Amino acid sequence: MITGLKIDEAQKALYYQKGYWTHESLGDVWARQAKAFANDEYVADDQGTRFTYGEVEDKASRLATWLIEQGVQVGDVVSFQIPNWAEFTIVYVACLKVGAVMHPVAKNFNAADLRFVMNQVSSVAFFCPARFHGCDFEYTAIEVQKDVPTLKTIAIVEKHEKSTSGLPTLNQIIATHEPLTKYPQVDPDSVACLLSTSGTTGRPKAVMLTHNNIHFSEREFGRFLGLTKEDVAFMPSPLNHATGFFHGLLTPMILGGRAVVQQIYHADTAIHLMNEERCTWSMGATPFVYDILHHAEDTGEKPETLRLFCCGGAPVPGIMVDKAHQVGFLLCEVYGSTESCPHAAVPPEKCLEWNGAWSGIPIEGIEVRAVDANGNDVPTGQQGEEISRGPHQFVGYLNNPEKTAEALDDNGWFYSGDLCSMSTDGKIRINGRKKEIIIRGGENISANEIDADLMQMPGMGAHATIGMPDERLGERICTFYVPEDPTRPLTLDQVKEYMQAQGVAKRLWPERIEPIEELPTTPTGKIQRFKLADELKRRMEQD
């Protein structure tokens, strides 16, 4: 059983009093929805697999029987490395049924990554594909097991390729076990899920989220966006992250709705899938929607039924909001993190009016402040660090009290590391990470602002700006970009001429541009600027 959760008792009492937290675990919520909507489809993937609520209930109940046979107890951690397949739902629901802590891990994790994260969380069971996308997951799992002392069992999820090791498979387990009928009691304030931080800054930390954290977050998220049971979610973001798992699968479940997941994201196939499945809303980082908008512009193909695309991971430029509206859907900025997901968003009815000028307003029950280095509120309109508190908030990093204390204070405020300004009526504007600020000659310059200014430049594809070390000024401005035509890369003079023609202040002009084949990103599409900094250092040393 995981202990050491950091929950402020006064806030806890308040959340129960206001009904933000309930005495239901996520397993209780699932059981209620599975009974109410047994014959309705819950999930479909782009590989042709479909499950109703009743089918997931039956299969997960059989898997739950096997998990208990393997010695999995309430509070034990079950890790699963499963692509965006419908079978993911069977595994997560089985975990809820036995009171296990869900621990989805990235499908691109190699043996070293798996050893680290599974030892970090003391995994007792592990699920993975046989093979996927040219990788032998089964072999890797067997190699890793001997280095994870707590790992009791491995099961293989067969999709297109069969298991060759003799390990139990999901299909065999379901075929040979009866459904579990007696379920253990689970405390809704216990840890339900462990998620790894996104990896934009180094070794991931294990974020602890309780049943009540997640239930509140996804229930209020759906309500804020005006979603109903009739809405169909399209989810291309990996299911091991909050966006993919919580928003893509749990929000629809709480609504009794339907989810469609895409195995590997490509804009053209994404549009076709959304149209076939009549998807009405989606969420992902800016690169996902960037690709959809460019494909629509180039080919005329567009998502016909998509009404709303929620965009997180970086501030959304107004030009993208306009383009999305022209294509036929609303682009709403959503703000949060793995630890605090999500806690502010632009109301859909305000998308066009605010047009990228604001990142949103706090969702009901959540408090947001902008503070200085001493934790004091900064004046309205001035920039400070964004901090938040609410029923959605994580309860610490597993076995890492030092990092927990740095991020989460004793009164429940989470220090995000993001720069924020606020209006008198509570709107917030996220201006990027502290580390995304370029300090040039003592002046703070937002890398995101420069990226937005370059959004429409001919010849410039995906791009990201970082600080370049400089002896005199401390830092100068460097933009990495993917050329639209690799045979005709842009020159710095062309970039300066463009910025001048757009009326951009000279202090915001790039001082070096670097072509690159592909920007390094996390699986959810966040740009890994620390990798660009390493690449810039290497190129500067070569110079």
DODREN-350859 format. One line per field, with one value per residue (C-alpha): residue in three letters; z, y, x negated. Coordinates in Angstrom, 1 decimal. Each point is the difference from the previous one (the first is absolute). Layout:
BEGIN
code <- c(ALA; ...)
c3 <- c(Z; ...)
c2 <- c(Y; ...)
c1 <- c(X; ...)
END
This chain:
BEGIN
code <- c(MET; ILE; THR; GLY; LEU; LYS; ILE; ASP; GLU; ALA; GLN; LYS; ALA; LEU; TYR; TYR; GLN; LYS; GLY; TYR; TRP; THR; HIS; GLU; SER; LEU; GLY; ASP; VAL; TRP; ALA; ARG; GLN; ALA; LYS; ALA; PHE; ALA; ASN; ASP; GLU; TYR; VAL; ALA; ASP; ASP; GLN; GLY; THR; ARG; PHE; THR; TYR; GLY; GLU; VAL; GLU; ASP; LYS; ALA; SER; ARG; LEU; ALA; THR; TRP; LEU; ILE; GLU; GLN; GLY; VAL; GLN; VAL; GLY; ASP; VAL; VAL; SER; PHE; GLN; ILE; PRO; ASN; TRP; ALA; GLU; PHE; THR; ILE; VAL; TYR; VAL; ALA; CYS; LEU; LYS; VAL; GLY; ALA; VAL; MET; HIS; PRO; VAL; ALA; LYS; ASN; PHE; ASN; ALA; ALA; ASP; LEU; ARG; PHE; VAL; MET; ASN; GLN; VAL; SER; SER; VAL; ALA; PHE; PHE; CYS; PRO; ALA; ARG; PHE; HIS; GLY; CYS; ASP; PHE; GLU; TYR; THR; ALA; ILE; GLU; VAL; GLN; LYS; ASP; VAL; PRO; THR; LEU; LYS; THR; ILE; ALA; ILE; VAL; GLU; LYS; HIS; GLU; LYS; SER; THR; SER; GLY; LEU; PRO; THR; LEU; ASN; GLN; ILE; ILE; ALA; THR; HIS; GLU; PRO; LEU; THR; LYS; TYR; PRO; GLN; VAL; ASP; PRO; ASP; SER; VAL; ALA; CYS; LEU; LEU; SER; THR; SER; GLY; THR; THR; GLY; ARG; PRO; LYS; ALA; VAL; MET; LEU; THR; HIS; ASN; ASN; ILE; HIS; PHE; SER; GLU; ARG; GLU; PHE; GLY; ARG; PHE; LEU; GLY; LEU; THR; LYS; GLU; ASP; VAL; ALA; PHE; MET; PRO; SER; PRO; LEU; ASN; HIS; ALA; THR; GLY; PHE; PHE; HIS; GLY; LEU; LEU; THR; PRO; MET; ILE; LEU; GLY; GLY; ARG; ALA; VAL; VAL; GLN; GLN; ILE; TYR; HIS; ALA; ASP; THR; ALA; ILE; HIS; LEU; MET; ASN; GLU; GLU; ARG; CYS; THR; TRP; SER; MET; GLY; ALA; THR; PRO; PHE; VAL; TYR; ASP; ILE; LEU; HIS; HIS; ALA; GLU; ASP; THR; GLY; GLU; LYS; PRO; GLU; THR; LEU; ARG; LEU; PHE; CYS; CYS; GLY; GLY; ALA; PRO; VAL; PRO; GLY; ILE; MET; VAL; ASP; LYS; ALA; HIS; GLN; VAL; GLY; PHE; LEU; LEU; CYS; GLU; VAL; TYR; GLY; SER; THR; GLU; SER; CYS; PRO; HIS; ALA; ALA; VAL; PRO; PRO; GLU; LYS; CYS; LEU; GLU; TRP; ASN; GLY; ALA; TRP; SER; GLY; ILE; PRO; ILE; GLU; GLY; ILE; GLU; VAL; ARG; ALA; VAL; ASP; ALA; ASN; GLY; ASN; ASP; VAL; PRO; THR; GLY; GLN; GLN; GLY; GLU; GLU; ILE; SER; ARG; GLY; PRO; HIS; GLN; PHE; VAL; GLY; TYR; LEU; ASN; ASN; PRO; GLU; LYS; THR; ALA; GLU; ALA; LEU; ASP; ASP; ASN; GLY; TRP; PHE; TYR; SER; GLY; ASP; LEU; CYS; SER; MET; SER; THR; ASP; GLY; LYS; ILE; ARG; ILE; ASN; GLY; ARG; LYS; LYS; GLU; ILE; ILE; ILE; ARG; GLY; GLY; GLU; ASN; ILE; SER; ALA; ASN; GLU; ILE; ASP; ALA; ASP; LEU; MET; GLN; MET; PRO; GLY; MET; GLY; ALA; HIS; ALA; THR; ILE; GLY; MET; PRO; ASP; GLU; ARG; LEU; GLY; GLU; ARG; ILE; CYS; THR; PHE; TYR; VAL; PRO; GLU; ASP; PRO; THR; ARG; PRO; LEU; THR; LEU; ASP; GLN; VAL; LYS; GLU; TYR; MET; GLN; ALA; GLN; GLY; VAL; ALA; LYS; ARG; LEU; TRP; PRO; GLU; ARG; ILE; GLU; PRO; ILE; GLU; GLU; LEU; PRO; THR; THR; PRO; THR; GLY; LYS; ILE; GLN; ARG; PHE; LYS; LEU; ALA; ASP; GLU; LEU; LYS; ARG; ARG; MET; GLU; GLN; ASP)
c3 <- c(0.0; -1.0; 2.9; 0.5; -1.8; 0.4; 0.6; 1.9; 2.5; 0.0; -3.8; 0.1; 2.4; -2.3; -3.1; 1.6; 1.3; -3.4; -1.7; -2.1; 1.6; 0.5; 1.7; -3.4; -1.4; -3.8; 0.2; 1.4; -2.7; -2.7; 1.5; -0.1; -3.6; -1.2; 1.4; -1.4; -3.5; -0.4; -3.6; -1.1; -1.7; 2.3; -2.1; -3.5; -1.5; -3.5; -0.2; -0.2; 3.7; 1.7; 3.5; 1.7; 3.7; 0.7; -2.0; 1.9; 3.3; -0.8; -1.3; 2.8; 2.7; -1.3; -0.1; 3.6; 1.1; -1.5; 1.6; 3.4; -0.7; -0.7; 3.4; -1.0; 3.0; 0.7; -0.4; -2.0; -3.2; -3.4; -2.9; -3.6; -3.2; -2.5; -3.2; -0.9; -0.2; 1.2; 2.2; 2.3; 1.5; 1.1; 1.9; 1.7; 1.0; 1.4; 2.2; 1.3; 0.9; 2.2; 1.5; -1.8; -0.8; -3.7; -1.5; -3.8; -1.5; -3.3; -3.0; -1.0; 3.4; -0.6; 2.5; 2.0; 0.2; 1.2; 2.6; 1.4; 0.1; 1.2; 2.8; 0.8; 0.6; 1.1; -2.7; 0.7; -3.4; -3.5; -3.3; -3.4; -3.7; -1.6; -2.7; -1.2; -2.6; -0.5; 3.7; 1.9; 3.3; 1.2; -0.1; 1.7; 2.8; 0.7; 0.1; 2.4; 2.4; 1.6; 0.9; 1.6; 3.3; 0.7; -3.5; 0.5; -3.4; -3.7; -2.4; -3.8; -2.0; -3.4; -2.8; -3.4; 1.2; 2.2; 3.2; -0.5; 3.6; 1.7; 2.3; 0.7; -2.5; 0.6; -2.3; 1.8; 3.4; -1.0; -1.6; 3.0; 3.0; 1.4; 0.8; 3.4; 2.1; 3.3; 0.0; 2.7; 1.5; -1.3; 1.8; -2.5; 1.6; -0.7; -3.1; -3.1; -2.6; -0.4; -3.0; -1.0; -0.5; -3.7; -0.4; -1.3; 2.8; 0.7; 2.2; 0.5; 3.4; 1.0; 0.5; 2.5; -0.7; 2.1; -1.1; 1.1; -1.8; -3.3; 0.4; 0.8; -2.7; -2.8; 1.1; 0.3; -3.2; -2.0; 1.6; -0.7; -3.7; -0.2; -1.0; 0.2; -0.5; -3.7; -0.6; -1.5; 1.1; -2.5; 1.7; -1.8; 3.1; 1.7; 2.7; 2.6; 0.5; 1.6; -3.3; -1.6; 2.9; 2.2; -2.7; -2.8; 2.0; 3.5; -1.0; -2.5; 2.6; 2.6; -2.6; -1.2; -3.4; -2.7; -0.7; -3.2; 0.3; -2.8; 0.2; -1.8; -0.8; -3.5; -0.9; -3.2; 1.7; 3.1; -2.1; -1.8; 3.4; 1.6; -3.0; 0.0; 3.7; 0.2; 2.6; 1.6; 2.2; 0.6; 2.0; -0.6; -0.1; -2.7; -2.5; -0.4; -1.0; -2.0; -2.2; -0.4; -1.0; -2.5; -1.5; -0.4; -1.6; -2.4; -1.0; 0.9; 2.2; 3.4; 3.0; -0.8; 3.4; 2.3; 2.1; 2.5; 0.3; 3.4; -0.3; 2.9; 0.5; -1.2; -0.5; -3.1; -2.5; -1.2; -3.6; 0.7; 1.6; -3.1; -2.3; 2.0; -0.2; -3.8; -0.2; 2.1; 3.7; 3.1; 1.4; 3.8; 2.0; 3.1; 2.7; 2.5; 0.6; 1.1; 3.6; -0.5; -2.9; -1.4; 2.2; -2.4; -3.5; -2.5; 0.1; -3.5; -0.4; 0.5; -2.4; -2.8; 2.1; 2.0; -3.0; 1.7; 2.3; 3.1; 1.1; 1.8; 3.3; 3.0; -0.1; 2.9; 3.4; -1.1; 1.2; -2.1; 1.0; -1.6; 2.6; 0.3; 1.2; 3.6; -0.6; 0.2; -2.5; -2.8; -1.1; -2.6; -3.5; 1.2; -0.7; 2.8; 0.5; -0.4; 3.0; 0.5; 2.6; -0.2; 0.2; -3.2; 1.4; 0.2; 3.5; -0.5; -1.9; 1.1; 2.3; -0.7; 3.0; -1.0; -3.5; 1.5; 2.5; -2.8; -2.1; 2.5; 3.1; 3.3; -0.9; -3.2; -2.5; -3.0; -1.4; -3.8; -1.2; -2.6; -0.5; 0.3; 0.1; 1.1; -0.8; 2.6; -0.9; 0.5; -3.6; -0.2; -2.6; 0.0; -1.5; 0.0; 2.3; 2.1; -2.0; -3.3; 0.8; -1.7; 2.1; -2.6; 1.5; 3.2; -2.0; 0.3; -3.5; -0.5; -2.4; -0.6; -1.1; -2.6; -1.2; -0.4; -2.1; -2.3; -0.4; -3.5; -1.5; -3.5; -0.1; 3.8; 1.3; 3.6; 2.1; 3.6; 1.4; 2.8; 1.7; -1.5; 2.4; -0.5; 1.9; -0.2; 0.2; 1.9; -2.6; -3.6; -2.0; -2.0; -2.0; -1.1; -2.9; -2.4; -3.6; -2.1; -2.9; 1.2; -3.2; 0.6; 3.7; 1.3; 0.7; 3.1; -2.2; -1.4; 3.6; 1.0; -3.1; 0.8; 3.7; -1.1; -2.5; 2.7; 2.2; 2.7; 2.4; -0.9; 3.5; -0.9; -3.2; -0.1; -0.1; -1.2; -1.8; -0.2; -2.4; 1.5; -1.5; 2.9; 3.3; 3.0; 1.8; 2.8; -1.1; 0.8; -2.4; 2.5; -1.4; 2.0; 0.0; 2.1; -2.9; -2.4; 2.5; -0.1; -3.8; -0.1; 2.3; -2.3; -3.1; 1.7; 1.0; -3.6; -1.2)
c2 <- c(0.0; 3.4; 2.4; 3.5; 1.8; 3.8; 1.0; 3.2; -1.1; 3.3; 0.0; -3.7; 0.9; 2.9; -2.2; -2.6; 2.7; 1.6; -3.4; 0.4; -3.3; -2.9; -3.4; -1.8; -1.5; 0.0; -3.7; 0.9; 2.6; -2.6; -2.6; 2.5; 1.1; -3.6; -1.0; 3.0; -0.1; -3.7; -0.2; 3.3; 0.2; 1.3; -0.2; -0.5; 0.0; 0.5; -3.7; -1.1; -0.9; 1.1; -0.6; 0.9; 0.9; -3.5; -1.7; 1.9; -0.8; -3.7; -0.2; 2.2; -2.1; -3.2; 1.7; 1.2; -3.6; -0.8; 3.0; -1.2; -3.5; 1.6; 1.5; 3.6; 1.8; 3.3; 2.8; -2.1; 1.6; -1.5; 1.4; -0.2; 1.0; -0.1; 2.0; 1.9; -3.2; -0.7; -2.8; 2.7; 0.4; -3.6; 0.3; 3.3; -1.1; -3.3; 2.1; 2.0; -3.2; -1.4; 3.3; 0.0; 3.3; 0.6; 0.8; 0.4; 0.5; 1.4; -2.4; 1.4; -1.0; -2.4; -2.5; 2.6; 2.3; -2.9; -1.1; 3.5; 0.7; -3.5; 0.1; 3.5; -1.1; -3.6; -1.6; -3.4; -0.7; 1.1; -0.1; 0.7; -0.9; -3.0; 2.2; 3.5; 2.4; -2.2; -0.4; -3.3; 1.2; -3.6; -0.7; 3.3; -0.7; -3.4; 1.6; 2.7; -2.3; -1.3; 3.5; 1.0; -2.0; 0.8; -1.1; -3.2; -0.5; 1.1; -0.3; 0.6; 2.0; -1.6; 2.2; -0.7; -2.2; -3.1; -0.6; -2.4; -0.3; -2.1; 2.9; 0.3; 2.2; 2.3; -2.1; -3.2; 1.5; 1.3; -3.4; -2.1; 2.1; 0.7; 3.6; 1.4; 0.5; 1.2; 3.2; 1.5; 3.4; 2.8; 3.3; 2.8; 2.0; -2.6; 0.1; -1.2; 0.8; 0.7; 2.1; 0.8; 3.7; 0.8; -0.2; 3.6; 0.5; -3.4; -3.0; -0.4; 0.2; -2.1; 2.2; -1.4; 0.7; -1.3; -1.2; 3.2; 2.1; -1.7; -0.3; 3.7; 1.1; -1.9; 0.6; 3.7; 0.2; -1.6; 2.3; 3.1; -0.9; -0.8; -3.6; -2.5; -3.8; 0.7; 1.4; -2.3; 0.6; -0.4; -0.7; -0.2; 0.9; -3.0; -1.7; 0.0; 3.8; 2.0; 1.3; -3.4; -2.0; 2.4; 2.2; -2.5; -3.0; 1.1; 3.2; -2.0; -2.8; 2.5; 1.3; -3.4; 1.0; -1.4; 0.2; -0.6; -0.5; 0.2; -2.3; 2.2; 3.6; 1.3; 3.0; -1.5; -3.3; 1.9; 2.1; -3.1; -1.8; 2.9; 0.2; -3.7; -0.1; 3.3; 1.4; 3.3; 1.0; -0.7; 1.2; 0.1; 2.2; 2.7; -2.3; -2.2; 2.9; 1.7; -3.1; -0.3; 3.7; -0.3; -3.2; 1.7; 3.0; -2.1; -2.5; 1.4; -3.1; 1.0; -1.6; 0.4; -0.7; 1.4; 2.8; 0.6; -0.6; 0.6; 1.0; -0.3; -0.1; 3.5; 3.3; 0.0; 2.8; 2.0; -0.9; -3.7; 0.9; 1.8; -2.8; -2.6; 2.1; 0.2; -3.7; -0.4; -0.6; 1.9; -0.1; 0.4; 0.4; -2.3; 0.5; -2.5; -2.6; -3.6; 1.2; 2.4; -1.1; 2.0; 2.9; 2.9; 0.2; 2.4; -0.4; -1.2; 3.0; 2.3; -1.6; 2.4; 3.1; -0.6; -1.3; -1.2; 3.1; -2.1; -3.5; -0.4; 0.3; -2.4; -2.9; 0.1; -0.9; 0.9; 3.0; 1.6; 2.7; 1.7; 0.5; 1.4; -1.9; 0.4; -1.5; 3.4; 0.9; 2.3; 3.0; -0.6; -0.1; -0.7; -3.3; -2.5; -3.7; -1.8; -2.0; -1.8; -1.9; -2.2; -3.5; -1.0; 0.4; -2.8; -1.2; -0.2; -1.7; -3.7; -0.5; 3.4; 2.3; 2.6; 0.6; -0.1; 2.7; 2.2; -0.2; -0.4; 2.1; -0.8; 1.9; -1.9; 2.5; -1.5; 2.1; -0.7; 1.6; 1.8; 3.8; 1.5; 3.3; 0.5; 2.5; 1.7; -2.4; -3.2; -0.8; -1.4; 0.2; -2.6; 1.4; -3.2; -1.8; 1.9; -1.8; 1.1; 3.6; 1.3; 2.6; 2.2; 2.8; -0.1; 0.1; -2.9; -1.2; -2.7; -2.7; -0.8; 3.5; -0.2; -3.4; 1.5; 2.9; -2.5; -2.2; 1.3; 0.5; -1.7; -2.8; -0.5; -3.2; -1.1; 2.2; 0.7; 2.8; -0.3; 2.1; -0.1; 0.6; 3.3; 1.4; 3.6; -0.2; -3.2; -1.4; 0.7; -1.3; -3.2; -1.7; -3.6; -0.7; -2.8; 1.4; -0.5; -0.5; -1.6; 0.9; 3.7; 0.8; 3.4; 2.6; 2.2; 3.1; -1.4; -0.6; 3.5; 1.5; -1.9; 1.1; 3.6; -0.2; -1.4; 2.9; -2.2; 2.0; -0.5; -1.4; -3.0; -0.9; -3.3; 0.5; -3.5; -2.5; -3.7; -2.5; -3.4; -3.1; -0.4; 1.8; -2.2; -0.5; -2.1; -2.6; 2.5; 2.6; 2.3; 1.4; -1.1; 3.2; -1.4; -2.3; 3.0; 1.7; -3.0; -0.1; 3.8; -0.5; -2.7; 2.1; 3.0; -2.1; -1.2; 3.6)
c1 <- c(0.0; -1.4; -0.4; -1.4; 2.8; -0.1; 3.6; 1.0; 2.6; 1.8; 0.3; 1.1; 2.9; 1.0; 0.0; 2.3; 2.2; 0.4; 0.5; -3.2; -1.2; 2.4; -0.2; -0.1; -3.2; -0.6; 0.9; 3.4; 0.5; -0.9; 2.4; 2.9; -0.7; -0.6; 3.4; 1.8; -1.5; -0.8; 1.1; -1.5; -3.4; -2.8; -3.1; -1.2; -3.5; -1.3; -1.0; 3.6; 0.6; 3.2; 1.3; 3.3; 0.1; 1.3; -2.8; -2.7; 1.8; 0.0; -3.6; -1.4; 1.9; -1.7; -3.4; 0.6; 0.5; -3.4; -1.7; 1.2; -1.3; -3.4; 0.0; 0.9; 1.5; 1.6; -2.6; -2.4; -1.3; 0.8; -2.0; 1.1; -1.7; 2.8; 0.3; 3.2; 2.0; 3.6; -1.5; -1.5; 3.4; 0.2; -3.2; 0.8; 3.5; -1.4; -2.4; 2.9; 1.9; -2.8; -1.0; -3.4; -1.8; 0.0; -3.5; 0.2; -3.5; -1.1; -0.1; -3.5; -1.6; -2.9; -1.4; -2.0; 3.1; 2.2; -2.5; -0.1; 3.8; 1.0; -2.5; 1.0; 3.6; -0.6; 2.2; 1.5; 1.5; -0.7; 1.9; -1.5; 0.5; -1.8; -1.5; 0.9; -1.4; -3.1; -0.8; 0.0; 1.8; 0.3; -3.7; -0.7; 2.4; -1.6; -3.4; 1.1; 1.9; -3.2; -1.0; 3.4; 0.2; 3.6; 1.3; 2.0; 1.6; 0.1; 2.9; -0.1; 2.6; 0.2; 1.3; -1.5; -2.9; 0.1; -2.0; -2.9; -1.3; 2.7; 1.0; 3.7; 1.9; 2.9; 2.2; -0.9; 0.7; 3.4; 0.9; -1.0; 1.2; 3.4; 1.0; -0.9; 3.2; -1.3; -2.0; -2.2; 0.9; -2.2; -0.5; 0.7; -2.8; -2.6; -2.3; 1.8; -2.6; -3.7; -1.0; -3.6; -0.8; -0.4; -3.8; -0.6; -2.6; -1.6; 0.8; 3.8; 1.6; 3.0; 3.0; 2.5; 3.7; 2.9; 3.4; 1.6; -2.7; 0.7; 3.8; 0.4; -2.4; 1.7; 3.6; -0.5; -2.1; 2.9; 2.5; -2.1; -0.3; 3.8; -0.6; 2.8; 0.5; 0.6; -3.5; -2.7; -3.6; -2.9; -3.3; -3.3; -2.1; -1.7; 2.1; -2.8; 0.5; 2.7; 1.3; 0.4; 1.1; 2.0; 1.5; 0.1; 1.5; 1.1; 1.9; 2.2; 0.5; 1.2; 2.5; 1.0; -1.4; -2.3; -3.7; -2.0; -3.8; -2.6; -3.0; -2.5; 0.8; 0.0; 2.2; 1.5; 1.0; 1.2; 2.4; 1.3; 0.5; 1.8; 2.3; 0.7; 0.7; 1.9; -2.4; 1.1; -2.9; -3.7; -3.0; -3.7; -3.1; -0.4; -1.9; 3.1; 2.3; -2.8; -0.2; 3.8; 0.2; -2.8; 1.5; 3.4; -1.7; -2.0; 2.7; 3.4; 0.6; 1.3; 1.7; 3.7; 1.5; -2.7; 1.4; -2.7; -3.7; -1.6; -3.6; -2.6; -3.7; -0.8; 1.7; 2.3; -0.6; 3.0; -0.8; 0.6; 3.3; 1.0; -1.1; 1.9; 3.1; -0.4; -0.3; 3.1; -0.8; -0.8; -3.5; 0.0; -3.2; -0.1; -2.5; -1.4; -2.7; -0.3; 0.0; 2.9; 2.1; 1.8; 0.9; 0.6; 1.5; 1.6; 3.8; 1.0; 2.3; -3.0; -2.4; 0.5; 0.4; -3.2; -1.9; -3.1; -0.3; 0.9; -0.8; 3.3; 1.8; -0.3; 2.4; 2.6; -1.6; -3.5; -2.0; -2.7; -2.5; -3.1; -2.8; -3.5; -3.1; 1.1; 3.5; 1.7; 2.8; -1.3; 2.2; 2.7; -1.5; -3.5; -1.8; -0.7; -0.2; 3.4; 1.1; 3.2; 2.0; 3.0; 1.7; -1.8; -3.5; -2.5; -1.0; -3.8; -2.7; -0.4; -2.9; -1.4; 0.9; -2.7; 1.5; 3.5; -0.9; -1.5; 3.2; 2.8; 0.2; 1.6; 3.2; 0.5; -1.3; -1.8; -2.9; 0.2; -3.3; 2.1; 0.2; 3.4; 1.9; 3.6; 2.7; 2.3; 2.8; -2.1; -1.1; -3.5; -2.7; -2.7; -3.2; -2.0; -2.4; -2.5; -2.6; 1.6; -0.9; -3.1; -1.8; -1.7; -2.0; 2.1; 3.3; 2.4; 1.2; 2.6; -1.1; 3.7; 0.7; -2.7; 1.3; 3.4; -1.4; -1.6; 3.1; 0.9; -3.4; -0.2; -2.6; 0.0; 1.6; 0.1; -2.3; -1.2; -2.0; -2.6; -2.7; -3.5; -2.9; -1.7; -2.9; 1.1; 3.8; 0.4; 2.3; 1.0; 3.0; -0.4; 2.9; -0.1; 2.3; 1.0; -0.3; 3.1; -2.4; -3.3; -1.7; 0.6; -0.6; 0.8; -2.7; -0.2; 0.5; 3.2; 1.3; -0.9; 1.7; 3.1; 0.0; -0.5; 2.8; 2.3; -0.8; -1.6; -2.3; -3.7; -0.8; 2.1; -1.7; -2.0; -3.8; -0.7; 2.1; -0.8; 1.7; 0.8; 1.7; 2.4; 0.6; -0.5; 3.3; 1.5; 2.6; 2.7; -1.5; -1.8; -3.2; -3.1; -1.9; -2.8; -0.8; -0.1; -2.4; -2.3; 0.1; -0.7; -3.0; -1.3; 0.4; -1.6; -3.0; -0.4; 0.1)
END
